[in-house]
Amino acid sequence: MKLRIFFGLCLLLALLSTPFSSLVWAADITANSVLKRGTILTHNDISVSLGAGEKLDAVHTNYIGMQLTRTVYAGHKIETHYLSEPVLVKRNAQVSMIYTFGAMQLSAKGRALQAGAKGETITVMNTSSRKKITAIIISRDLVEVSG
């Protein structure tokens, strides 16, 4: 009996220490139209209904600019696990490779052997030497060779 009361008090204490806004509602983000897998979300693609304590800016930073990993139909909720960083380099795409050493900067053309998002490390093949190189994605079809 004492053990049940102890666990009940612990549960009550945990609930009271949780911020109220996280206990009430979270924002509902719904699709305005059919959004296919691979779509990068914009302001026009989503409708936002805010819950208690939610701020529109925080919602937009978590959703706008992200890429969908699955198709979402009009009126359906967009879950956060449906989103990923946008793919900037596609597999087999031609990329520019940059190598910087002090004030010197070398560039060459290559072919991406993997797809990836900004900041990810991928393998690139130098098209002239056919050597495989590890590089970090900087922007669309641009990678930096680490050496």
VOPAGU-2260 file (C-alpha; in pm, 1 decimal, decimal comma):
REM VOPAGU-2260
SITE   aa  ch    i         X         Y         Z
SITE  MET   A    0       0,0       0,0       0,0
SITE  LYS   A    1     279,7     241,8      92,4
SITE  LEU   A    2     457,8     153,6    -232,5
SITE  ARG   A    3     147,4     248,4    -440,6
SITE  ILE   A    4     120,1     582,1    -263,6
SITE  PHE   A    5     491,1     646,7    -322,2
SITE  PHE   A    6     463,0     573,3    -697,0
SITE  GLY   A    7     145,9     782,1    -717,6
SITE  LEU   A    8     322,7    1078,1    -559,0
SITE  CYS   A    9     621,1    1033,7    -793,3
SITE  LEU   A   10     388,5    1036,4   -1095,1
SITE  LEU   A   11     207,5    1346,2    -968,4
SITE  LEU   A   12     538,7    1522,4    -909,8
SITE  ALA   A   13     655,8    1435,1   -1263,0
SITE  LEU   A   14     333,7    1574,7   -1413,7
SITE  LEU   A   15     359,6    1895,3   -1212,8
SITE  SER   A   16     720,9    1952,1   -1317,9
SITE  THR   A   17     630,5    1920,4   -1688,5
SITE  PRO   A   18     562,4    2256,9   -1857,7
SITE  PHE   A   19     190,1    2317,5   -1901,6
SITE  SER   A   20     218,4    2395,2   -2274,5
SITE  SER   A   21     354,2    2048,7   -2348,3
SITE  LEU   A   22      62,7    1886,7   -2163,3
SITE  VAL   A   23    -211,7    2072,2   -2351,8
SITE  TRP   A   24    -192,5    2090,4   -2732,3
SITE  ALA   A   25      78,3    2097,8   -2990,5
SITE  ALA   A   26      40,2    2274,8   -3322,7
SITE  ASP   A   27    -145,0    2085,5   -3594,6
SITE  ILE   A   28      26,1    2117,9   -3930,8
SITE  THR   A   29    -188,6    2002,3   -4221,8
SITE  ALA   A   30    -128,3    1985,6   -4596,3
SITE  ASN   A   31    -317,2    2235,5   -4815,9
SITE  SER   A   32    -294,1    2004,1   -5119,1
SITE  VAL   A   33    -147,3    1666,9   -5208,3
SITE  LEU   A   34     224,2    1687,3   -5127,3
SITE  LYS   A   35     430,9    1418,2   -5293,9
SITE  ARG   A   36     733,2    1249,9   -5142,8
SITE  GLY   A   37    1041,5    1465,6   -5199,4
SITE  THR   A   38     851,9    1797,6   -5186,5
SITE  ILE   A   39    1034,2    2074,7   -5001,0
SITE  LEU   A   40     776,9    2250,9   -4782,1
SITE  THR   A   41     692,1    2619,5   -4830,5
SITE  HIS   A   42     451,1    2853,4   -4649,1
SITE  ASN   A   43     184,9    2786,9   -4916,0
SITE  ASP   A   44     195,3    2408,7   -4865,0
SITE  ILE   A   45      84,5    2398,1   -4501,7
SITE  SER   A   46    -188,7    2524,2   -4269,3
SITE  VAL   A   47    -102,0    2582,7   -3906,4
SITE  SER   A   48    -341,9    2568,8   -3612,4
SITE  LEU   A   49    -154,9    2666,8   -3299,0
SITE  GLY   A   50    -203,3    2507,6   -2960,7
SITE  ALA   A   51    -157,5    2670,8   -2623,1
SITE  GLY   A   52     188,0    2815,3   -2577,4
SITE  GLU   A   53     296,3    2752,8   -2937,1
SITE  LYS   A   54     463,4    3021,4   -3146,0
SITE  LEU   A   55     424,8    3042,7   -3522,9
SITE  ASP   A   56     795,1    3116,4   -3576,6
SITE  ALA   A   57     899,7    2799,7   -3394,4
SITE  VAL   A   58     659,0    2591,9   -3601,9
SITE  HIS   A   59     782,7    2741,4   -3928,3
SITE  THR   A   60    1150,1    2676,6   -3848,5
SITE  ASN   A   61    1072,2    2309,6   -3785,7
SITE  TYR   A   62     871,8    2257,6   -4107,3
SITE  ILE   A   63     951,8    2517,1   -4377,4
SITE  GLY   A   64    1243,5    2411,7   -4597,7
SITE  MET   A   65    1225,9    2047,9   -4489,9
SITE  GLN   A   66    1172,1    1763,8   -4739,0
SITE  LEU   A   67     887,4    1511,3   -4712,9
SITE  THR   A   68     984,5    1146,0   -4691,5
SITE  ARG   A   69     631,8    1030,0   -4780,2
SITE  THR   A   70     324,4    1158,5   -4965,0
SITE  VAL   A   71      75,0    1355,3   -4752,8
SITE  TYR   A   72    -278,8    1415,4   -4877,9
SITE  ALA   A   73    -473,8    1741,7   -4851,2
SITE  GLY   A   74    -611,5    1799,4   -4502,5
SITE  HIS   A   75    -395,2    1530,5   -4342,1
SITE  LYS   A   76    -157,5    1608,7   -4059,6
SITE  ILE   A   77     215,4    1634,6   -4137,7
SITE  GLU   A   78     406,6    1452,1   -3865,3
SITE  THR   A   79     764,4    1551,7   -3782,1
SITE  HIS   A   80     890,7    1202,0   -3862,8
SITE  TYR   A   81     768,5    1256,4   -4223,0
SITE  LEU   A   82    1039,4    1523,8   -4264,2
SITE  SER   A   83    1411,8    1520,7   -4335,2
SITE  GLU   A   84    1679,4    1764,7   -4441,1
SITE  PRO   A   85    1653,7    1831,9   -4817,3
SITE  VAL   A   86    1875,1    1620,5   -5043,5
SITE  LEU   A   87    2122,0    1858,7   -5209,8
SITE  VAL   A   88    2325,1    1601,4   -5400,3
SITE  LYS   A   89    2160,0    1312,7   -5582,6
SITE  ARG   A   90    2330,9     983,5   -5655,5
SITE  ASN   A   91    2522,5     986,0   -5988,1
SITE  ALA   A   92    2490,3    1366,6   -6015,7
SITE  GLN   A   93    2779,6    1573,2   -6147,5
SITE  VAL   A   94    2930,9    1773,0   -5860,6
SITE  SER   A   95    3200,6    2034,3   -5821,8
SITE  MET   A   96    3469,5    1931,7   -5574,5
SITE  ILE   A   97    3662,3    2199,5   -5385,8
SITE  TYR   A   98    3984,8    2144,1   -5194,5
SITE  THR   A   99    4124,1    2434,5   -4990,5
SITE  PHE   A  100    4477,2    2440,9   -4853,1
SITE  GLY   A  101    4565,1    2774,3   -4693,2
SITE  ALA   A  102    4509,2    3045,6   -4955,6
SITE  MET   A  103    4512,5    2794,4   -5241,7
SITE  GLN   A  104    4186,5    2648,4   -5370,1
SITE  LEU   A  105    4160,9    2364,3   -5621,3
SITE  SER   A  106    3844,1    2254,7   -5796,1
SITE  ALA   A  107    3756,5    1954,3   -6008,1
SITE  LYS   A  108    3451,7    1776,5   -6144,0
SITE  GLY   A  109    3325,5    1456,2   -5991,5
SITE  ARG   A  110    3031,6    1216,8   -5978,0
SITE  ALA   A  111    2844,9    1155,2   -5653,9
SITE  LEU   A  112    2830,1     787,4   -5564,2
SITE  GLN   A  113    2577,8     856,8   -5286,3
SITE  ALA   A  114    2294,9    1101,5   -5221,5
SITE  GLY   A  115    2305,4    1333,6   -4924,2
SITE  ALA   A  116    2194,3    1648,5   -4742,7
SITE  LYS   A  117    2397,7    1948,8   -4631,2
SITE  GLY   A  118    2680,5    1856,2   -4394,2
SITE  GLU   A  119    2671,3    1482,5   -4472,6
SITE  THR   A  120    2981,0    1294,8   -4584,8
SITE  ILE   A  121    2952,3    1113,2   -4917,3
SITE  THR   A  122    3181,2     930,4   -5159,2
SITE  VAL   A  123    3260,5    1110,0   -5485,0
SITE  MET   A  124    3451,0     977,6   -5786,4
SITE  ASN   A  125    3690,6    1219,8   -5955,8
SITE  THR   A  126    3588,2    1195,9   -6322,6
SITE  SER   A  127    3937,8    1257,8   -6460,9
SITE  SER   A  128    4139,0    1022,4   -6235,3
SITE  ARG   A  129    3850,6     782,9   -6146,7
SITE  LYS   A  130    3965,4     787,4   -5780,3
SITE  LYS   A  131    3710,1     767,2   -5501,0
SITE  ILE   A  132    3720,5    1058,6   -5257,1
SITE  THR   A  133    3533,9    1134,2   -4934,4
SITE  ALA   A  134    3371,3    1479,0   -4933,2
SITE  ILE   A  135    3129,3    1689,4   -4729,0
SITE  ILE   A  136    2822,7    1843,4   -4895,3
SITE  ILE   A  137    2827,3    2224,4   -4881,2
SITE  SER   A  138    2538,3    2319,0   -5111,3
SITE  ARG   A  139    2352,4    2192,5   -5417,2
SITE  ASP   A  140    2599,2    1987,9   -5628,6
SITE  LEU   A  141    2898,8    2134,0   -5441,4
SITE  VAL   A  142    3120,7    1929,7   -5210,1
SITE  GLU   A  143    3434,1    2003,2   -5009,5
SITE  VAL   A  144    3712,4    1749,9   -5007,5
SITE  SER   A  145    3863,9    1693,6   -4666,9
SITE  GLY   A  146    4230,7    1622,0   -4667,7
